Amino acid sequence: MLIPAAAQQSTAIDLQGQADQGKVTYAKKCSHCHGPNLMNSGTITPDLRAIPDDKARFVTTVKNGKNNKMPPWGDILNEQEIADVWAFVSSRRTP
């Protein structure tokens, strides 16, 4: 099924807006551990530019924490904020 060009453009704009919001949330809530550029050398935090392209895994990790090293953020960030941060992080992934 072909998606009309206008719908494709709208989706791209929506994703960019979501990534822009995610950048703001990331800067406020995530960068102190994960670094301002998605990496924080010399810490236990992973390079987020190289995380798997797996939104479900990302959301679960953010909500529930991981390995007693990353605290859970499910009570701090709402669903939209987590989705926005995913849009930002995934837009900066390196292949």
C-alpha positions as a Markdown table, in Angstrom:
| # | Residue | x | y | z |
|---|---|---|---|---|
| 1 | Met | 0.0 | 0.0 | 0.0 |
| 2 | Leu | 1.3 | 3.4 | -1.0 |
| 3 | Ile | 1.2 | 6.2 | 1.6 |
| 4 | Pro | 0.3 | 9.6 | 0.0 |
| 5 | Ala | 3.2 | 12.1 | 0.0 |
| 6 | Ala | 1.3 | 14.5 | 2.3 |
| 7 | Ala | 0.8 | 11.8 | 4.9 |
| 8 | Gln | 4.5 | 10.8 | 4.7 |
| 9 | Gln | 5.5 | 14.4 | 5.2 |
| 10 | Ser | 3.1 | 14.8 | 8.1 |
| 11 | Thr | 4.6 | 11.6 | 9.7 |
| 12 | Ala | 8.1 | 12.9 | 9.3 |
| 13 | Ile | 7.2 | 16.3 | 10.8 |
| 14 | Asp | 5.5 | 14.5 | 13.7 |
| 15 | Leu | 8.5 | 12.3 | 14.3 |
| 16 | Gln | 10.8 | 15.3 | 14.2 |
| 17 | Gly | 8.6 | 17.2 | 16.7 |
| 18 | Gln | 8.7 | 14.1 | 18.9 |
| 19 | Ala | 12.5 | 13.9 | 18.7 |
| 20 | Asp | 12.7 | 17.6 | 19.5 |
| 21 | Gln | 10.6 | 17.1 | 22.6 |
| 22 | Gly | 12.7 | 14.0 | 23.5 |
| 23 | Lys | 15.9 | 16.1 | 23.2 |
| 24 | Val | 14.5 | 18.5 | 25.9 |
| 25 | Thr | 13.4 | 15.6 | 28.2 |
| 26 | Tyr | 16.7 | 13.8 | 27.6 |
| 27 | Ala | 18.7 | 16.9 | 28.5 |
| 28 | Lys | 16.7 | 17.4 | 31.7 |
| 29 | Lys | 16.3 | 13.8 | 32.9 |
| 30 | Cys | 18.9 | 11.5 | 31.2 |
| 31 | Ser | 22.0 | 13.4 | 30.3 |
| 32 | His | 23.4 | 13.6 | 33.8 |
| 33 | Cys | 24.1 | 9.8 | 33.6 |
| 34 | His | 24.1 | 9.1 | 29.9 |
| 35 | Gly | 26.0 | 12.2 | 28.8 |
| 36 | Pro | 24.9 | 15.2 | 26.7 |
| 37 | Asn | 25.8 | 13.4 | 23.5 |
| 38 | Leu | 24.2 | 10.0 | 24.3 |
| 39 | Met | 27.5 | 8.7 | 25.7 |
| 40 | Asn | 29.4 | 9.2 | 28.9 |
| 41 | Ser | 32.9 | 7.8 | 28.8 |
| 42 | Gly | 34.2 | 6.2 | 31.9 |
| 43 | Thr | 30.9 | 5.3 | 33.4 |
| 44 | Ile | 28.8 | 2.1 | 33.3 |
| 45 | Thr | 26.2 | 3.7 | 31.1 |
| 46 | Pro | 26.0 | 2.4 | 27.6 |
| 47 | Asp | 26.6 | 4.4 | 24.5 |
| 48 | Leu | 23.0 | 5.2 | 23.5 |
| 49 | Arg | 24.0 | 5.8 | 19.9 |
| 50 | Ala | 24.6 | 2.1 | 19.6 |
| 51 | Ile | 21.6 | 0.7 | 21.3 |
| 52 | Pro | 19.5 | -1.8 | 19.4 |
| 53 | Asp | 16.6 | -0.6 | 17.3 |
| 54 | Asp | 14.1 | -2.1 | 19.8 |
| 55 | Lys | 11.6 | 0.4 | 21.1 |
| 56 | Ala | 9.8 | -2.2 | 23.4 |
| 57 | Arg | 13.1 | -3.0 | 25.1 |
| 58 | Phe | 14.0 | 0.7 | 25.5 |
| 59 | Val | 10.6 | 1.5 | 27.0 |
| 60 | Thr | 10.8 | -1.5 | 29.4 |
| 61 | Thr | 14.3 | -0.5 | 30.5 |
| 62 | Val | 13.3 | 3.1 | 31.1 |
| 63 | Lys | 10.2 | 2.2 | 33.0 |
| 64 | Asn | 11.6 | -0.6 | 35.1 |
| 65 | Gly | 15.4 | 0.1 | 35.3 |
| 66 | Lys | 18.1 | -2.4 | 34.5 |
| 67 | Asn | 20.4 | -4.7 | 36.5 |
| 68 | Asn | 20.1 | -2.5 | 39.6 |
| 69 | Lys | 22.3 | 0.0 | 37.8 |
| 70 | Met | 19.7 | 2.1 | 36.0 |
| 71 | Pro | 16.9 | 3.2 | 38.3 |
| 72 | Pro | 13.3 | 2.9 | 37.1 |
| 73 | Trp | 11.8 | 6.0 | 35.6 |
| 74 | Gly | 8.2 | 4.7 | 35.1 |
| 75 | Asp | 7.0 | 6.9 | 38.0 |
| 76 | Ile | 8.9 | 9.9 | 36.8 |
| 77 | Leu | 8.4 | 10.0 | 33.0 |
| 78 | Asn | 5.0 | 9.5 | 31.4 |
| 79 | Glu | 4.3 | 7.4 | 28.3 |
| 80 | Gln | 4.6 | 10.4 | 25.9 |
| 81 | Glu | 7.9 | 11.6 | 27.4 |
| 82 | Ile | 9.4 | 8.1 | 27.1 |
| 83 | Ala | 8.2 | 7.9 | 23.5 |
| 84 | Asp | 9.7 | 11.3 | 22.8 |
| 85 | Val | 13.0 | 10.3 | 24.3 |
| 86 | Trp | 13.0 | 7.1 | 22.2 |
| 87 | Ala | 12.3 | 9.3 | 19.1 |
| 88 | Phe | 15.3 | 11.4 | 20.0 |
| 89 | Val | 17.7 | 8.6 | 20.8 |
| 90 | Ser | 16.7 | 6.5 | 17.8 |
| 91 | Ser | 17.1 | 9.5 | 15.5 |
| 92 | Arg | 20.8 | 9.7 | 16.7 |
| 93 | Arg | 21.6 | 6.0 | 16.4 |
| 94 | Thr | 24.6 | 5.1 | 14.4 |
| 95 | Pro | 24.4 | 2.0 | 12.1 |
